[in-house]
């Protein structure tokens, strides 16, 4: 079977199969679910729910945006439902837990100290993202961690480009302030 490269932007010429969508977007979905604050023990379940929804709604995909953008809109709804459910159940645990990026661990070329350093940096980034509200976190993750363009993000989250720029600017500022606060705490703790 020929591999169909799904576009990151523009219109898809042919509706992709579920298997193609799954292969092309699984890593993105899994990372994004985790980055949006789903606890480690629920990441696989939430990711599965995303793909159940993708499977159920794939016939509705019209190719007006990139498949990744369309799938992200599903990710956002599923993650929002997950968070709402956790709040209703009064979950006492935080929305995000300790996260280690599997790509870091899989890089056997790194020495153990470098792996530990990168894992700690990943935990810090995830903790800071968890401090952002959902609207800011989603645009921050897509722009800064996934490298999506602002127009693609606007399509994915269903707002205009100026709103994305505004949210991204606010998210970057809030992230920067939180990082500075964290660094000051580290200096005070060790110095």
C-alpha positions as CSV (number, residue, x, y, z in Angstrom):
1,X,0.0,0.0,0.0
2,X,1.4,3.4,-1.0
3,X,2.1,5.8,1.9
4,X,0.1,9.0,1.6
5,X,1.9,12.0,3.1
6,X,-0.8,14.1,4.7
7,X,-0.2,17.8,4.2
8,X,0.6,20.1,7.2
9,X,-1.3,22.9,5.4
10,X,-3.6,23.2,2.5
11,X,-6.3,21.0,1.2
12,X,-6.0,17.2,1.1
13,X,-6.7,15.9,-2.4
14,X,-8.1,12.6,-1.2
15,X,-9.8,11.7,2.1
16,X,-7.2,9.7,4.0
17,X,-8.1,6.3,5.6
18,X,-8.2,5.9,9.3
19,X,-5.0,3.9,9.2
20,X,-3.2,6.8,7.4
21,X,-4.5,9.4,9.9
22,X,-3.5,7.2,12.8
23,X,0.0,6.6,11.4
24,X,0.5,10.3,10.5
25,X,-0.9,11.8,13.7
26,X,-0.5,9.3,16.6
27,X,2.8,10.7,18.0
28,X,1.5,14.3,17.7
29,X,-1.8,13.4,19.5
30,X,0.0,11.5,22.3
31,X,2.5,14.3,22.9
32,X,-0.2,17.0,22.8
33,X,-2.5,15.1,25.1
34,X,0.3,14.8,27.6
35,X,1.4,18.4,27.1
36,X,-2.1,19.7,27.8
37,X,-1.9,18.3,31.3
38,X,-3.5,14.8,31.2
39,X,-1.9,12.7,33.9
40,X,0.4,9.9,32.8
41,X,-2.0,7.1,33.8
42,X,-4.7,8.6,31.6
43,X,-2.7,9.6,28.5
44,X,-3.2,6.3,26.7
45,X,-7.0,6.3,27.4
46,X,-7.4,9.9,26.3
47,X,-5.4,9.3,23.2
48,X,-7.6,6.3,22.4
49,X,-10.7,8.4,22.9
50,X,-9.3,10.9,20.4
51,X,-8.9,8.1,17.8
52,X,-12.3,6.6,18.5
53,X,-13.7,10.0,17.7
54,X,-11.5,10.4,14.6
55,X,-12.7,7.0,13.4
56,X,-16.3,7.9,14.0
57,X,-16.1,11.3,12.4
58,X,-13.5,10.8,9.6
59,X,-16.3,10.7,6.9
60,X,-17.0,14.3,8.0
61,X,-13.5,15.5,7.2
62,X,-13.8,17.8,4.1
63,X,-10.2,18.6,3.5
64,X,-10.7,22.3,4.3
65,X,-7.7,22.2,6.6
66,X,-4.7,19.9,7.2
67,X,-5.6,16.6,8.8
68,X,-3.4,17.5,11.7
69,X,-5.4,20.6,12.3
70,X,-8.6,18.7,12.2
71,X,-7.4,16.1,14.6
72,X,-6.1,18.7,17.0
73,X,-9.6,20.2,17.2
74,X,-10.8,16.7,18.3
75,X,-7.8,16.5,20.8
76,X,-8.9,19.8,22.4
77,X,-12.5,18.7,22.9
78,X,-11.5,15.3,24.3
79,X,-9.0,16.9,26.7
80,X,-11.5,19.5,27.8
81,X,-14.0,16.7,28.5
82,X,-11.3,14.8,30.5
83,X,-10.6,17.9,32.6
84,X,-14.2,18.6,33.2
85,X,-14.8,15.0,34.3
86,X,-11.8,15.2,36.7
87,X,-13.1,18.4,38.2
88,X,-16.6,16.9,38.7
89,X,-15.1,13.9,40.4
90,X,-13.1,16.2,42.6
91,X,-9.8,14.6,41.8
92,X,-7.3,15.7,44.4
93,X,-4.2,14.9,42.3
94,X,-2.7,17.5,39.9
95,X,-3.7,17.5,36.3
96,X,-0.2,16.8,35.2
97,X,2.3,14.4,36.7
98,X,6.0,13.8,36.3
99,X,6.6,13.5,32.6
100,X,9.7,12.1,30.8
101,X,9.6,12.4,27.1
102,X,10.1,8.9,25.6
103,X,12.2,10.5,22.7
104,X,14.7,11.6,25.3
105,X,15.0,8.2,26.9
106,X,15.2,6.5,23.5
107,X,18.2,8.6,22.5
108,X,20.9,6.1,23.4
109,X,23.6,8.5,22.2
110,X,23.2,10.7,25.3
111,X,25.0,10.0,28.5
112,X,22.9,9.4,31.6
113,X,23.6,12.9,32.9
114,X,22.4,14.5,29.7
115,X,19.3,12.3,29.7
116,X,18.6,13.3,33.3
117,X,19.1,17.0,32.5
118,X,16.8,16.8,29.5
119,X,14.2,14.9,31.4
120,X,14.3,17.5,34.2
121,X,13.9,20.3,31.6
122,X,10.9,18.5,30.2
123,X,9.3,18.2,33.6
124,X,9.9,22.0,34.2
125,X,8.3,22.9,30.8
126,X,5.3,20.7,31.5
127,X,4.9,22.1,35.0
128,X,5.0,25.7,33.6
129,X,2.5,24.8,30.8
130,X,0.2,23.3,33.4
131,X,0.1,26.8,35.0
132,X,-1.4,28.3,31.8
133,X,-5.2,28.3,31.2
134,X,-6.4,25.9,28.5
135,X,-6.6,28.6,25.7
136,X,-3.1,29.8,26.3
137,X,-1.7,26.3,26.8
138,X,-3.1,25.0,23.6
139,X,-1.7,27.8,21.4
140,X,1.6,27.7,23.3
141,X,2.0,24.0,22.8
142,X,1.1,24.1,19.1
143,X,3.4,27.1,18.4
144,X,6.4,26.5,20.6
145,X,6.5,22.7,20.9
146,X,4.8,21.5,17.7
147,X,6.0,24.3,15.4
148,X,2.6,24.9,13.9
149,X,2.0,28.2,12.1
150,X,-0.4,30.8,13.5
151,X,-3.0,30.3,10.7
152,X,-3.0,26.6,11.3
153,X,-3.4,27.1,15.0
154,X,-6.3,29.5,14.4
155,X,-8.0,26.8,12.3
156,X,-7.3,24.1,14.9
157,X,-8.7,26.1,17.9
158,X,-11.5,27.8,15.9
159,X,-10.5,31.5,16.5
160,X,-9.1,34.2,14.3
161,X,-5.4,34.8,13.7
162,X,-5.3,37.9,15.9
163,X,-6.8,36.1,18.8
164,X,-4.1,33.4,18.4
165,X,-1.4,36.0,18.4
166,X,-2.8,37.7,21.5
167,X,-3.1,34.4,23.4
168,X,0.4,33.3,22.3
169,X,1.9,36.6,23.4
170,X,0.2,36.3,26.8
171,X,1.2,32.7,27.1
172,X,4.8,33.4,26.3
173,X,4.8,36.3,28.9
174,X,3.2,34.2,31.6
175,X,5.6,31.3,30.8
176,X,8.6,33.6,31.0
177,X,7.4,35.1,34.3
178,X,6.8,31.7,35.8
179,X,10.3,30.5,34.6
180,X,12.0,33.5,36.2
181,X,10.1,32.8,39.4
182,X,11.2,29.2,39.3
183,X,14.8,30.2,38.7
184,X,14.7,32.7,41.6
185,X,13.4,29.9,43.9
186,X,16.2,27.6,42.8
187,X,18.8,30.3,43.5
188,X,17.3,31.0,47.0
189,X,17.2,27.3,47.7
190,X,20.8,26.6,46.8
191,X,22.4,30.0,47.5
